[in-house]
Amino acid sequence: MPPGADDTPLTDFLAPAKARFRPLDEAAPAGRIVAHLRRPEAGDLVCEADLRAEIAMLEAPRGRPPLFVSYYTPDTPYETLAADLRASLDRFGLPHRIEPIASRGSWVANTGIKARFVERVWAESDGPICWIDADAAILRPPGFLMGNPFDFAIVRRQGWEDISSCLYLGKSPTVGRLIANWSALCSEHQNVWDQVLLSLAWFNTAKVEPLSSLWLNPGIFRFPRPKIRDLRDRIFYYPFGRKIRPYFDQKQASRSLKAFINASATKRDELGTDDLSDDFKMAIRGYDFSFNATVATIFGSGR
């Protein structure tokens, strides 16, 4: 087994999926890559699993929960949504810290506050934290975030698209530097989506430091849909391991409330996921850390 592949906390966490780390260049298409172990000097390791194995990993009983954190802009519809989030966390006895923060005048500027808020509450916490958007709610306890030994956990779609509505951050110096990098980028580039800058911060941190990442399946989210589909999945899919039973209800209020928040804002050019270059997407998907990733190059070319 390659050095680092037998790291006990990580392999214990992955054990219910019967999955093990192996060198990136030896990975076979046996399933989705669910974990990545960055080793700048020794070669990266990845772990793959099929859907049933992922479900086993997600459902396994764990230990201490992280601190769930969020903020909302007062005197907007997010205030009521945040109250619903708090109630759902209380229902399952999950520790949380949800604060009001004044609006910066636009939706993208408000999302940029997230990194600075996360930086502050992570520094003040004595353990891992999990950011969750204020317009979400807990459907059932996310045991895979409890006693989680990874530095970083997020839903990463298509191998490159990070969805920052649920973000787990372990308590290590490397994670602290990743968060500081993200926060600085968000302060400097207030017209760029926070989740895009998070991808950049992750990439440039992993380029130079060991970092363990868990790629969560998008199936942990329930997105708005007809209730008949929920009933169909409960009867025909969840009992047979054909779909993940969701843990988070993503109400996606930002889609309807963005105009409300932006009503008095000066129009500015926003850069988001759809603007990312194919070169940067390929570098993330292939763990190619030779890419020169900056705010300029991720929307252009880094070669």
ZATI-808112 format. One record per atom (N, C-alpha, C): residue in three letters; x, y, z. Coordinates in pm, whole numbers, padded with zeros to 5 digits, always signed. Atoms other than C-alpha are relative to their C-alpha. Last residue first. Example, Ala and Ser with C-alpha at 12.3 -4.5 7.8 and 13.67 -1.06 7.14 Angstrom:
residues 2
SER-00082-00119-00006SER+01367-00106+00714SER-00077+00109+00073ALA+00089-00119+00000ALA+01230-00450+00780ALA+00090+00120+00000
This chain:
residues 303
ARG-00117+00072+00052ARG-00121+02740-01977ARG+00108+00096-00046GLY-00110-00001-00096GLY-00362+02921-01749GLY+00124-00067-00050SER-00088+00114+00020SER-00625+03025-02002SER+00117+00010+00096GLY-00067-00009+00129GLY-00925+03248-01949GLY+00081-00124-00023PHE+00102-00044+00096PHE-01177+03263-01665PHE+00060+00017-00140ILE+00110+00098-00009ILE-00958+03052-01438ILE-00116+00041-00090THR-00015+00117+00087THR-00659+03253-01568THR-00116-00098+00009ALA-00004-00030+00144ALA-00754+03598-01436ALA+00000-00127-00083VAL+00132-00048+00040VAL-00865+03488-01090VAL-00004+00031-00149THR+00024-00132-00058THR-00544+03289-01065THR-00140+00042-00042ALA+00135-00043-00033ALA-00464+02922-01129ALA-00001+00135+00072ASN-00026-00127-00068ASN-00140+02842-01309ASN-00133+00066+00031PHE+00075-00114+00052PHE-00217+02478-01397PHE+00028+00124+00085SER-00093-00081+00077SER+00059+02238-01290SER-00069+00124-00058PHE-00039-00119-00075PHE-00177+02112-01022PHE+00111+00080-00068ASP-00120-00047+00068ASP-00345+01867-01257ASP+00042+00134+00062TYR-00098-00025-00106TYR-00594+01693-01031TYR+00135+00038-00059GLY-00113+00092+00013GLY-00773+01566-01344GLY+00106+00015+00107ARG+00048+00137+00020ARG-01112+01719-01270ARG+00114-00101-00003ILE+00062+00047-00124ILE-00957+02034-01126ILE-00041-00147-00014ALA-00104+00008-00101ALA-00720+02084-01420ALA-00056-00052+00132MET-00079+00120+00025MET-00992+02000-01672MET+00109-00018+00105LYS+00085+00116-00031LYS-01227+02260-01524LYS+00079-00129-00015PHE+00007+00011-00145PHE-00945+02515-01528PHE-00086-00119+00042ASP-00132+00037-00052ASP-00869+02453-01894ASP-00003-00019+00152ASP-00013+00146+00012ASP-01240+02456-01987ASP+00134-00048+00055SER-00062+00051+00122SER-01257+02812-01857SER+00004-00152+00001LEU-00129+00065-00018LEU-01501+02915-01587LEU+00051-00058-00132ASP-00107-00076+00066ASP-01777+03156-01690ASP+00136-00067+00010ASP+00014+00011+00145ASP-02070+02923-01617ASP+00113+00070-00075THR-00038+00133+00046THR-01953+02888-01258THR-00003-00011-00151GLY+00041+00119-00074GLY-01974+03257-01185GLY+00047-00128-00065LEU-00066+00116+00059LEU-01848+03601-01283LEU-00033-00121+00086GLU-00025+00113-00087GLU-02071+03900-01213GLU+00068-00112-00078ASP-00023+00124+00073ASP-02051+04230-01396ASP+00035-00111+00098ARG-00142+00030+00019ARG-02198+04501-01182ARG+00012-00131-00076LYS-00029+00118+00082LYS-02538+04671-01161LYS+00151-00017-00017THR-00057-00043+00127THR-02566+04916-00874THR+00038-00124-00080ALA-00144+00013+00024ALA-02785+04766-00605ALA+00040+00059-00134SER-00061-00133-00011SER-03125+04890-00491SER+00149+00000-00033ALA+00090-00107+00045ALA-03333+04592-00606ALA+00065+00137+00002ASN-00068-00087+00095ASN-03047+04341-00582ASN-00078+00126-00035ILE-00121-00052-00063ILE-03176+04173-00265ILE+00067+00103-00090PHE+00038-00077-00118PHE-03527+04132-00407PHE+00122+00064+00064ALA+00051-00128+00048ALA-03396+04025-00748ALA-00039+00090+00116LYS-00114-00077+00051LYS-03187+03753-00582LYS-00045+00138-00047LEU-00028-00116-00084LEU-03488+03636-00381LEU+00115+00086-00050SER+00112-00092+00001SER-03640+03398-00637SER+00028+00128+00077ARG+00047-00018+00138ARG-03326+03206-00733ARG-00115+00099-00007SER-00079-00104+00065SER-03173+03265-00390SER-00049+00026-00142ALA+00070-00129-00006ALA-03459+03068-00236ALA+00075+00109-00074GLN-00045-00083+00113GLN-03299+02746-00354GLN-00073+00134-00005LYS+00119-00069+00051LYS-03504+02543-00104LYS+00031+00092-00117GLN-00051-00122+00062GLN-03222+02295-00051GLN-00116+00073-00067ASP+00102-00057+00087ASP-03364+02035+00188ASP+00051+00134-00052PHE+00020-00144-00003PHE-03062+01855+00328PHE-00109+00040-00099TYR-00026-00049-00135TYR-03020+01488+00421TYR-00033+00149+00013PRO-00065-00129-00027PRO-03159+01328+00107PRO+00012+00032+00149ARG+00109-00074-00066ARG-03227+00952+00069ARG+00058+00131+00052ILE-00030-00044-00137ILE-02955+00846-00171ILE-00122+00071+00056LYS-00019-00143-00016LYS-03085+00661-00479LYS+00034+00028+00146ARG-00011-00053+00136ARG-03091+00304-00607ARG+00012+00152-00001GLY-00133-00055+00022GLY-03016+00150-00269GLY+00021+00056-00138PHE-00081+00093+00079PHE-03325-00072-00279PHE+00139+00056-00033PRO-00013+00132-00066PRO-03529+00091-00002PRO+00095-00094-00071TYR-00077+00001-00124TYR-03447+00440-00137TYR+00013-00139+00062TYR-00144-00024+00012TYR-03560+00381-00498TYR+00076-00014+00132PHE-00070+00079+00102PHE-03911+00241-00550PHE+00152+00014+00000ILE+00053+00134+00024ILE-04127+00346-00255ILE+00093-00084-00086ARG+00012+00073-00128ARG-03949+00647-00106ARG-00045-00145-00022ASP-00134+00038-00045ASP-03839+00762-00454ASP-00006-00080+00130ARG-00057+00102+00089ARG-04194+00756-00591ARG+00134-00049+00050LEU+00071+00125-00029LEU-04328+00945-00288LEU+00055-00114-00086ASP-00047+00046-00131ASP-04065+01216-00326ASP-00063-00135+00034ARG-00133+00058+00022ARG-04148+01236-00697ARG+00062-00047+00130ILE+00019+00134+00054ILE-04516+01282-00615ILE+00134-00068-00028LYS+00001+00098-00109LYS-04416+01574-00394LYS-00020-00143-00051PRO+00134+00045-00038PRO-04327+01778-00703PRO+00006-00109+00107ARG+00057+00089+00101ARG-03970+01920-00699ARG-00141-00041+00045PRO+00145-00016+00021PRO-03757+02171-00511PRO-00050-00088-00114PHE+00031-00127+00064PHE-03409+02025-00449PHE-00150+00010-00024ARG+00132+00003+00063ARG-03333+01751-00197ARG-00026+00139-00057PHE+00091-00114+00005PHE-02961+01736-00135PHE-00135-00040-00057ILE+00028-00037-00139ILE-02752+01435-00023ILE-00098+00118+00006GLY+00122+00061-00052GLY-02791+01309-00381GLY-00029+00031+00145PRO+00111-00096+00008PRO-02526+01557-00494PRO-00132-00055+00053ASN+00090+00025+00112ASN-02271+01302-00365ASN-00112+00104-00003LEU+00134+00046-00035LEU-02005+01436-00131LEU-00087-00014-00125TRP+00093-00054+00100TRP-01646+01465-00245TRP-00138-00061+00022LEU+00110+00095+00018LEU-01425+01415+00061LEU-00101+00064-00095SER+00129-00052+00043SER-01094+01603+00054SER-00099-00114-00022SER+00093+00111+00023SER-00764+01541+00233SER-00139+00056-00028LEU+00140-00037-00028LEU-00498+01810+00195LEU-00089-00119-00033PRO+00084+00120-00011PRO-00118+01792+00185PRO-00141+00041+00045GLU+00012+00061-00132GLU+00015+02138+00093GLU-00080-00130-00006VAL-00124-00008-00079VAL+00151+02316-00216VAL-00006-00073+00134LYS-00120+00000+00086LYS-00099+02263-00498LYS+00127-00013+00084ALA-00041+00139+00027ALA-00367+02167-00247ALA+00124-00007-00088THR-00047+00056-00126THR-00382+02528-00125THR+00052-00142-00023ASN-00132-00056-00028ASN-00394+02661-00481ASN+00054-00043+00136PHE-00100+00042+00099PHE-00676+02429-00582PHE+00139+00049+00038TRP-00031+00142-00022TRP-00882+02478-00265TRP+00114-00043-00091ALA-00074+00010-00126ALA-00856+02858-00292ALA+00037-00145+00030LEU-00135-00053+00024LEU-00958+02846-00660LEU+00086-00012+00126SER-00070+00098+00084SER-01255+02620-00586SER+00144+00044-00025LEU-00032+00113-00087LEU-01353+02855-00302LEU+00073-00109-00078LEU-00123-00036-00071LEU-01328+03147-00543LEU+00040-00107+00101VAL-00108+00002+00099VAL-01584+02978-00767VAL+00134+00032+00067GLN-00035+00141+00019GLN-01805+02906-00465GLN+00107-00017-00107ASP-00083+00054-00107ASP-01790+03272-00359ASP+00039-00145-00025TRP+00074+00086-00091TRP-01918+03400-00691TRP+00093-00064+00102VAL-00016+00141+00035VAL-01700+03672-00843VAL-00072-00084+00106ASN+00091+00030+00109ASN-01803+04043-00836ASN+00005-00148-00042GLN+00137+00005-00049GLN-01652+04099-00492GLN-00103-00023-00110HIS+00076+00020+00124HIS-01302+04011-00609HIS-00149-00016+00034GLU-00062-00068+00112GLU-01061+04141-00344GLU-00085-00004-00127SER-00010-00143-00030SER-01267+04056-00037SER+00051+00077-00121CYS+00135-00056+00002CYS-01369+03718-00183CYS+00001+00150+00029LEU+00048-00005+00138LEU-01008+03634-00265LEU-00138+00064-00009ALA-00073-00109+00066ALA-00892+03724+00086ALA-00047+00015-00145SER+00050-00128-00052SER-01163+03506+00241SER+00067+00118-00069TRP+00135-00021+00052TRP-01075+03209+00020TRP-00055+00137+00043ASN-00016-00026+00142ASN-00704+03237+00105ASN-00134+00031-00064ALA-00056-00135+00010ALA-00783+03263+00476ALA+00019+00041-00146ILE+00108-00096-00030ILE-01010+02958+00449ILE+00051+00143-00013LEU+00094+00004+00112LEU-00737+02753+00277LEU-00110+00104+00021ARG-00060-00075+00111ARG-00482+02867+00535ARG-00092+00000-00123GLY-00003-00142-00035GLY-00705+02757+00822GLY+00058+00085-00112VAL+00136-00052+00023VAL-00769+02427+00647VAL-00007+00148+00034THR+00018-00010+00145THR-00394+02368+00634THR-00138+00054-00034PRO-00065-00121+00051PRO-00360+02451+01004PRO-00018+00018-00151SER-00143+00021+00020SER-00616+02181+01090SER+00061+00129-00053LYS-00080-00091-00083LYS-00971+02179+01225LYS+00147-00036-00015GLY-00064+00057-00118GLY-01190+02029+00958GLY+00087+00101+00071LEU-00139-00042-00015LEU-01409+02230+00722LEU+00056-00055+00130TYR-00061+00049-00125TYR-01742+02096+00592TYR+00148+00037+00002LEU-00147+00002+00004LEU-01926+02299+00328LEU+00055-00040+00136CYS-00037+00080-00117CYS-02294+02273+00241CYS+00150-00022-00008SER+00115-00013-00090SER-02432+02543+00007SER+00017-00086+00125SER-00038-00043-00135SER-02082+02562-00143SER-00117+00018+00096ILE+00128-00056-00044ILE-02151+02354-00453ILE+00015+00036+00147ASP+00023+00004-00144ASP-01811+02292-00615ASP-00131+00071+00034GLU+00091-00107-00044GLU-01809+02220-00990GLU-00032-00013+00149TRP-00064-00133-00005TRP-01498+02024-01102TRP-00088+00108+00062GLY-00142+00005-00028GLY-01552+01645-01105GLY+00066+00135+00013GLN-00073+00013+00126GLN-01891+01672-01275GLN+00152-00003+00018ARG+00068+00060+00115ARG-02039+01786-00944ARG+00092+00001-00122ARG-00072-00041+00120ARG-01833+01849-00631ARG-00061-00074-00119VAL+00053+00063+00121VAL-02047+01838-00316VAL+00077+00058-00119ILE+00092-00083+00076ILE-01820+01946-00033ILE-00058-00085-00112ALA+00105+00081+00062ALA-01589+01804+00230ALA-00102+00091-00064PHE+00089-00077+00086PHE-01253+01940+00346PHE-00104-00094-00057ASP-00020-00145-00012ASP-00993+01840+00602ASP-00117+00077-00061PHE-00051-00071+00117PHE-01121+01485+00634PHE+00017+00149+00030PRO-00144-00030-00012PRO-01148+01307+00971PRO+00056+00080-00117ASN-00060+00005+00133ASN-01532+01323+00998ASN+00147+00041+00006GLY-00124+00075-00013GLY-01645+01245+01351GLY+00074-00012-00132MET-00030+00015-00143MET-01988+01361+01245MET+00122-00089+00017LEU-00074-00119-00042LEU-02023+01490+00888LEU+00043-00008+00146PHE-00129+00000+00069PHE-02118+01145+00754PHE+00082+00125+00030GLY-00100+00070-00079GLY-02392+01131+01018GLY+00138+00002-00063PRO-00105+00039+00095PRO-02595+01394+00836PRO+00116-00065+00074PRO-00137-00029-00042PRO-02894+01394+01077PRO+00103-00049-00101ARG-00040+00107-00093ARG-03223+01393+00887ARG+00146+00021+00034LEU+00105+00100+00011LEU-03415+01651+00680LEU+00025-00119+00093ILE-00046+00137-00022ILE-03200+01945+00784ILE-00119-00095-00007ALA+00048+00060-00124ALA-03310+02277+00633ALA+00052-00144+00007ALA+00005+00146-00002ALA-03178+02513+00366ALA-00061-00047+00132ASP+00126+00043+00061ASP-03239+02882+00293ASP-00010-00152-00013ALA+00114-00035-00085ALA-02975+02992+00542ALA-00133-00045-00058ASP+00072-00120+00042ASP-02703+02809+00351ASP-00125+00021+00084ILE+00119+00040+00072ILE-02506+02550+00550ILE-00078+00126-00033TRP+00086-00107+00049TRP-02147+02592+00669TRP-00121-00061-00070CYS+00068+00028+00127CYS-02011+02297+00860CYS-00087+00119-00035ILE+00127-00069+00022ILE-01755+02349+01135ILE-00058-00047-00133PRO+00046-00022+00137PRO-01475+02136+01273PRO-00132+00078-00004GLY+00006+00120+00082GLY-01352+02183+01631GLY-00048+00032-00140ASP-00103+00094-00046ASP-01268+02437+01900ASP+00000-00130-00079SER+00049+00133-00035SER-01457+02713+01719SER+00116-00089+00046GLU+00056-00004-00136GLU-01348+03078+01727GLU-00050-00136+00047ALA-00107-00036-00094ALA-01116+03049+01426ALA-00050-00006+00144TRP-00094+00114-00004TRP-01386+02862+01231TRP+00110+00029+00101VAL+00057+00101-00088VAL-01640+03131+01330VAL+00088-00125+00006ARG+00012-00044-00141ARG-01422+03411+01193ARG-00051-00113+00089GLU-00134-00018-00055GLU-01311+03247+00868GLU-00007+00034+00149VAL-00055+00133-00025VAL-01665+03127+00799VAL+00139+00011+00063PHE+00075+00056-00113PHE-01796+03483+00836PHE+00055-00137+00038ARG-00048-00072-00119ARG-01522+03617+00609ARG-00071-00050+00126ALA-00138+00042-00030ALA-01596+03348+00350ALA+00053+00069+00124LYS-00007+00135-00054LYS-01972+03402+00365LYS+00141-00039+00042ILE-00019-00012-00145ILE-01954+03778+00317ILE+00024-00137+00061GLY-00142-00018-00027GLY-01903+03712-00054GLY+00031+00016+00147THR-00060+00133-00005THR-02257+03573-00067THR+00150+00009+00027ASN+00040+00067-00122ASN-02381+03919+00032ASN+00060-00140+00009ALA-00078-00059-00109ALA-02178+04088-00242ALA-00034-00068+00132VAL-00136+00052+00010VAL-02324+03845-00498VAL+00088+00057+00109TRP-00006+00142-00033TRP-02679+03916-00381TRP+00142-00051-00002SER+00023+00086+00116SER-02643+04291-00377SER+00018-00145+00042GLY+00067-00068+00110GLY-02664+04576-00124GLY-00021-00083-00124ARG-00097-00086+00069ARG-02411+04471+00139ARG-00059+00063-00126SER-00018+00016+00143SER-02690+04334+00359SER+00105+00099-00052ALA+00065-00099+00085ALA-02647+04346+00736ALA+00034-00023-00147ILE-00103-00089+00053ILE-02541+04026+00912ILE-00066+00092-00102PRO+00044-00100+00098PRO-02771+03822+01137PRO+00118+00088-00042GLU-00007-00141-00038GLU-02611+03516+01300GLU-00061+00090-00107ILE+00063-00069+00113ILE-02665+03140+01301ILE-00015+00146+00039ARG-00027-00142-00022ARG-02441+02929+01527ARG-00049+00073-00125HIS+00003-00095+00110HIS-02535+02563+01554HIS+00030+00142+00048PRO-00049-00131-00044PRO-02508+02245+01756PRO+00006+00097-00117LEU-00129-00031+00063LEU-02726+01958+01630LEU+00045+00140+00040GLY-00101-00025-00102GLY-02999+01830+01862GLY+00137+00031-00055PHE-00091+00115-00007PHE-03204+01678+01579PHE+00114+00021+00101ARG+00080+00123+00000ARG-03503+01910+01608ARG+00088-00123+00017ASP+00044+00028-00137ASP-03271+02195+01704ASP-00076-00132+00007LEU-00119+00043-00073LEU-03108+02177+01361LEU-00035-00034+00144SER-00034+00135+00046SER-03449+02186+01191SER+00125-00053+00070ALA+00096+00095-00056ALA-03559+02482+01404ALA+00033-00143-00042ARG-00030+00016-00144ARG-03244+02677+01320ARG-00092-00104+00063LEU-00124+00077-00010LEU-03299+02618+00948LEU+00033-00027+00146ASP+00034+00139+00034ASP-03661+02735+00976ASP+00123-00090+00008ALA+00071+00053-00117ALA-03545+03049+01157ALA-00041-00145-00025ALA-00102+00035-00098ALA-03293+03105+00877ALA-00064-00055+00127LEU-00063+00126+00042LEU-03578+03092+00626LEU+00105-00046+00099THR+00095+00107-00028THR-03770+03359+00817THR+00059-00136-00037GLU+00013+00006-00146GLU-03467+03591+00817GLU-00094-00112+00041TYR-00095+00096-00055TYR-03390+03509+00454TYR-00012-00013+00152PRO+00060+00134-00018PRO-03711+03686+00352PRO+00094-00104+00055THR+00022+00059+00132THR-03532+04017+00417THR-00067-00135+00023ASP+00100-00079+00073ASP-03532+04241+00724ASP-00010-00040-00147PRO+00125-00035-00067PRO-03214+04078+00850PRO-00089+00087-00087THR+00015-00145+00004THR-02955+03929+00609THR-00135+00036+00064TYR+00109-00047+00084TYR-02878+03572+00712TYR-00002+00152+00002TYR+00045-00135-00031TYR-02586+03383+00859TYR-00113+00036-00095SER+00062-00070+00111SER-02481+03020+00881SER-00025+00144+00043VAL-00005-00147-00004VAL-02293+02774+01097VAL-00068+00058-00124PHE+00065-00046+00122PHE-02330+02408+01191PHE-00015+00152+00007LEU+00085-00116-00028LEU-02075+02315+01459LEU-00058+00046-00134PRO-00065-00131+00010PRO-01945+01971+01372PRO-00095+00109+00049PRO+00036-00083+00114PRO-02109+01655+01505PRO+00084+00127-00006ARG+00042-00134-00038ARG-01924+01416+01739ARG-00036+00083-00123GLY-00024-00057-00132GLY-01910+01052+01637GLY-00057+00139+00018ARG-00125-00073-00018ARG-02030+00836+01347ARG+00008+00057+00141PRO+00002-00084-00120PRO-02289+00576+01254PRO+00136+00062+00026ALA-00071+00058-00114ALA-02261+00455+00892ALA-00007+00093+00121GLU+00093+00046-00104GLU-02533+00585+00657GLU+00070-00051+00126LEU+00078-00112-00052LEU-02308+00795+00434LEU-00084-00041+00120MET-00090-00094-00068MET-02052+00515+00389MET-00078+00114+00064ALA-00048+00066-00122ALA-02318+00254+00311ALA+00090+00093+00080ILE+00112-00003-00095ILE-02480+00496+00065ILE+00042-00064+00131GLU+00012-00136-00054GLU-02146+00547-00106GLU-00110+00008+00104ALA-00109-00016-00096ALA-02101+00171-00140ALA-00003+00140+00061ARG+00035+00077-00120ARG-02443+00140-00300ARG+00108+00013+00107LEU+00105-00065-00076LEU-02361+00424-00540LEU-00034-00077+00127ASP+00126-00006+00073ASP-02025+00290-00660ASP-00108+00053+00094ALA+00107+00084-00053ALA-01701+00383-00488ALA-00121+00010-00091GLU+00121+00008+00081GLU-01364+00532-00577GLU-00102-00091+00066CYS+00082+00111-00043CYS-01075+00651-00358CYS-00129+00003-00081VAL+00143-00020+00011VAL-00794+00874-00477VAL-00071-00127+00045LEU+00080+00121-00015LEU-00426+00911-00398LEU-00147+00035-00014ASP+00136-00005-00056ASP-00193+01187-00516ASP-00063-00139+00006GLY+00100+00050+00093GLY+00180+01145-00566GLY-00136-00010+00063ALA+00002+00147+00008ALA+00459+01169-00308ALA-00099-00056-00100GLU-00133+00058+00022GLU+00581+01529-00288GLU-00003-00150-00027PRO-00080-00070+00101PRO+00255+01722-00330PRO+00133-00066-00032ARG-00134+00019-00055ARG+00046+01460-00144ARG+00098+00062-00100ARG-00107-00074+00068ARG-00323+01538-00197ARG+00131-00018+00073LEU-00105-00028-00097LEU-00561+01271-00074LEU+00116+00064-00075HIS-00129-00033+00060HIS-00882+01265-00275HIS+00098+00035+00111ALA-00098-00062-00089ALA-01214+01110-00185ALA+00131+00018-00072VAL+00068-00054-00118VAL-01539+01003-00352VAL+00098+00068+00096ILE-00104-00032-00098ILE-01413+00937-00705ILE-00067+00071+00116ARG-00032-00142-00014ARG-01723+00792-00875ARG+00116+00017+00098GLY+00105-00081-00061GLY-01729+00426-00968GLY+00045+00145+00004ALA+00087+00091-00073ALA-01507+00141-01085ALA-00116+00075+00065PRO+00136-00055-00006PRO-01345+00356-01353PRO-00099-00095+00067ALA+00083+00058+00106ALA-00992+00241-01263ALA-00142+00054+00013ALA+00144+00006-00025ALA-00743+00446-01061ALA-00073-00056-00122GLU+00042+00139+00006GLU-00380+00356-01120GLU-00150-00016+00018ASP-00025+00053+00135ASP-00262+00706-01212ASP-00035-00147-00014LEU+00086-00062+00100LEU-00431+00850-00903LEU+00019-00062-00137PRO-00060-00110+00076PRO-00254+00610-00671PRO-00092+00049-00112ARG-00102+00053+00090ARG-00485+00402-00452ARG+00054+00115-00084PHE-00077-00092+00084PHE-00701+00479-00152PHE+00095-00078-00091ARG-00135-00031-00045ARG-00936+00211-00026ARG+00065+00100-00095ALA-00080-00075+00097ALA-01310+00149-00047ALA+00136+00032+00061LYS-00101+00098+00044LYS-01514-00113+00135LYS+00090+00061-00108ALA+00011+00009+00146ALA-01787+00156+00150ALA+00094-00104-00058PRO+00134+00051+00034PRO-01824+00097+00525PRO-00024-00011-00150ALA+00016+00146-00011ALA-01441+00129+00547ALA-00140-00050-00032LEU+00040+00056+00129LEU-01422+00488+00418LEU-00033-00149+00006PHE+00118-00071+00046PHE-01420+00646+00765PHE-00054-00063-00128ASP+00111+00042-00086ASP-01179+00383+00895ASP-00130+00064-00046THR+00042+00133+00046THR-00955+00449+00593THR-00112-00055+00087LEU+00065-00009+00130LEU-00947+00821+00673LEU-00049-00136-00048PRO+00128-00071-00008PRO-00882+00784+01046PRO-00074+00006-00134THR+00109+00069-00069THR-00624+00506+00989THR-00130+00079+00007ASP+00030-00098-00104ASP-00398+00659+00724ASP-00127-00044+00071ASP+00049+00071-00117ASP-00324+00339+00532ASP-00021+00095+00118ALA+00125+00070+00032ALA-00302+00510+00195ALA-00057-00072+00120GLY+00115-00089-00016GLY-00048+00762+00326GLY-00132-00069-00025PRO-00001-00079-00122PRO+00251+00573+00193PRO-00117+00096+00003PRO-00083-00119+00006PRO+00144+00344-00093PRO-00003+00077+00131MET+00084-00120+00000MET+00000+00000+00000MET+00089+00125+00000
